[in-house]
Amino acid sequence: MSNLIEETGKESVPFFEKEVKCPVCGYPSVHHYLKDHVFIVEKREEDFFISKYRWKKKEYNQFNLYSFFFWHCTECKYTDERTVFLKPENLKTNDRHLIKHIFPKKASGDKVINLLSKYVKYPYTDRFSVLSLHLLACYIQLLPEPYQRNVEKLARYFHRTSWIFRLEETGGEAEERKMFYDEYMKFYEQLQANFVNSLASLEDLQQWFIKRFEVERKQKHSKWSTFRKKIEELYKNMTQHMDKIVLLLQDYHRLGLNYKKQFCTFGKNLSETQFYEYESYEAYLVEVKKYWPEMPISERTAILKAIQYYEELIRSRIFDNNKFKLFQVYKLIIYLYSRIDEVNKAIRMSELLLEKASTFQKAVLRRLQRLEIIRDDRVDPQILKSYAKRVNDIIGSIEYRKKKLLERKFELDSIKAKEIYTNNRNLPADKLLELFKKEQIMDEIIHRYMEEKQKETKKGFFQIFKL
């Protein structure tokens, strides 16, 4: 790649710079292209979110891994994944038509696009620019009419946006900023130590001269004493400059303390940091939300939008001929529902996936059995066996997931049932049962409370039931 140029003569960076024309307006912008093998994944969540990673070089610590996915045209503000900028010809014909014709028309004067792109720093991004770019990319994919939208992209983009909120809400950014503070303090302490050593060396040298002057005075000869005036002048000038350096070193120390105070408080989130003329970045998002009411402003709301489009993707049936990709979409939905404690919905999706995976497994096994009786050279039995193994692994993992979900449901339902029972003790048994059923409380928990209700009715008095 002739125009793929690595930064040279500058600080080591984990990316290349590449100038690419916008696939919509054709304006050339500089983008950052992450190099291969520059970081190590230490922990990846079930939805592929890399929650813990380590750059291979400490110089890269100033960069955010999640700032390289979306590319942004600094002219027309079109924002999309890197592959669209690098190879726009690979887009579907219909998508290219939408991008080239719908975006310029709808983007012109669009308040959401103008607001979300207004404070974006690009290609060097900060934490706010990264989130703004993710939201902007999602919004752009919503510009076509519903029947024209790329549902798979919308699901992925909202999902990725939930990751950025997750970074903020789990304090990952604060951890990273503290790491920068610690690195700064190491440099400062080294600078301070070197200066103190220089100061001590200067004093040692001056004391050595004083001793020489005294010796020469006693011996009544003049060697170093010949330069005494110049030596004392040098010492005076050096100490005056060093006094200034002491004050400057104190400024460096205060700088570090101010950074720590402003950016390294754990729990500091989008609502606690001044953002341009807005009280906070969260206040800025509230302003954008006036023009895009469904815009997510938290991990939970971004997850719900991702689930919405993943479920629409299933209903579209575009993956019906690619069962394993379909099963992966189901697994993502199950994980996302469980992450936001929508346990009933996660269990329902688990049951649907188990049903579909079991049906597919039976079809594969039947096909293998037929091949044992009637050979068909068009079908490779080894491929079918690999399918059988993969789907068996999926069934096993989802059964385990469902078991954990049921345990979580029991825990949550126990809390909810106790609250219902305590707040509605005077209701008759049939009305109390209706409330339990409405909240989808597990039957075994309902049974326990209904038994207690029956006992209390027989006794003729009520008392707070404690589990």
Secondary structure by P-SEA (a helix, b strand, c coil): ccccccccccccccbbbbbbccccccbbbbbbbbbccccccccccccccccbbbbcccccccccccccccccccccccccccccccccccccaaaaaaaacaaaaaacccaaaaaaacccccccccaaaaaaaaaaaaaaaacccccccaaaaaaaaaaaaaaaaaaaaaaaaaaaaaaaaaaaaaaaaaaaaaaaaaaaaaaaaaaaaaaaaaaaaaacccccccaaaaaaaaaaaaaaaaaaaaaaaaaaaaaaaaaaacccccccccccccccccccaaaaaaaaaaacccccccaaaaaaaaaaaaaaaaaaccccccaaaaaaaaaaaaaaaaaacaaaaaaaaaaaaaaaaaaaaaaaaaaaaaaaccccccccaaaaaaaaaaaaaaaaaaaaaaaaaaaaaaaaaaaaaaaaaaacccccaaaaaaaaaaacccaaaaaaaaaaaaaaaaacccccccc
